[in-house]
């Protein structure tokens, strides 16, 4: 499975930005997709996750201004960030989980897209 993010860039504080992540390859094996972010000097953290049965989870630090959505096939997901703040500046990574194997759950990652909020 290959994940490609798009939509990052420079956004003015108070504005909105929408990120996209398109999955290709063995997408029928995907059971959930989500977004993580990494702020410089900090660990990568969960932003939001959506499963193929439409369950949605948001990370504790982002509730309220972030909205995750997907197409019906869970091959493309989106992350809408409204009223952006300086603390939203980070690299946002797309993630997908595949089936469970004898060694654990298969996890896929995109290369990330930078979001920078200007004041």
N, C-alpha and C positions, 0 to 999 in steps of 0.2 A: 504494500500500500504506500502510495506517495501522497504527501500532503503539501500543498502550496498555498501560502498565505498572500494576501494582497490587501491594499487599502490603508496601510500605515502612512505616516508622514507627519508633517508639522500642522498642528491645529491650535487655534487661539483659545485661550482659557474662556470657558463659558460656552464654547461651541460643541459640536457633535462630530463623531467620527464613526465610520462603519467598517469593520474588518471582515474579510471573507477568507474562507479556507475551503479549497476544493480538493477532494480525495479522488485518486485514480488507482487503478489496479484492482485488487481483490476486494472491492468495496462491500460485497455481500457478506464478508466476514466481520465487518465492523459492528460492534455492539454499542459503542458510544463514542462521541467526539466531544472535544472541549477546548477551552482556551486556558493557557497558563501565561503568567507574565513574570519577568525577572527585572527587578530594579537593581541598578549597579550596587554591588556590595551586599546584596541580600539574596536569599534562596529563592528559587523558582516557586511560585505559589499558584494554586488553583484560582482561576477567575470564575469560570462557569463550565458546566458539563451538561450535555443532553444525550439521553439514551435513545435507542431505536424503538423504545416503547414510550417515548415522549416524557420521561421523567427529567426534570431539570434541577440542578444543584448549583448554587452560587457560593463562592468563597465568602468567608465572613467579612473580609475587608472591602468587598465591592458591592454589597447589596444596595439596591435602590437606583443606581444610575446606569447599571449595566443590564443589557438584555441579550440573551442568546436565542438564536432561532436556527432552523434548518429547513432544507427542502424535504419533501416527503420521503425521499430515498436515503436520507442521512448521508448524502455524498458531498454536500456543501453546507457549511455552517457559517453563521454570521455573528458578529458581536457588535452591538450598538452601544456606544458610550456617549451619554448625554451630559451636558454641563461639565465638560472636562475640567480637571484641576491639574495643577503642577504635579501632584503625587500620582497621577495616572501615567506619567512619563515612564516608559519601560519598553522592553522588547517583549512582544506578545507572540507566543508560540501556540501553534495548533497541535492537538494531540488526538490520537484515536487508539482505542483498545480493540484488539481482535480476540480470537478464541483463546481459551485456556489450554495450554499444552502441559506436558509433563514437567517442564521447567518454569511454568508460571504463565501469566497473562502476557500476550504479545502486545507491545506498546510501540506506536509509531509517532514520530515527531516531524514537524515542519522545520524550516530553517529560521523562522521567526521574522517578524516585521516590526520595525521601530516606530513607536508613537512618541512624539515629542510635543509637549504642551507649552506654548509660549504665553507670556503674561502680557 
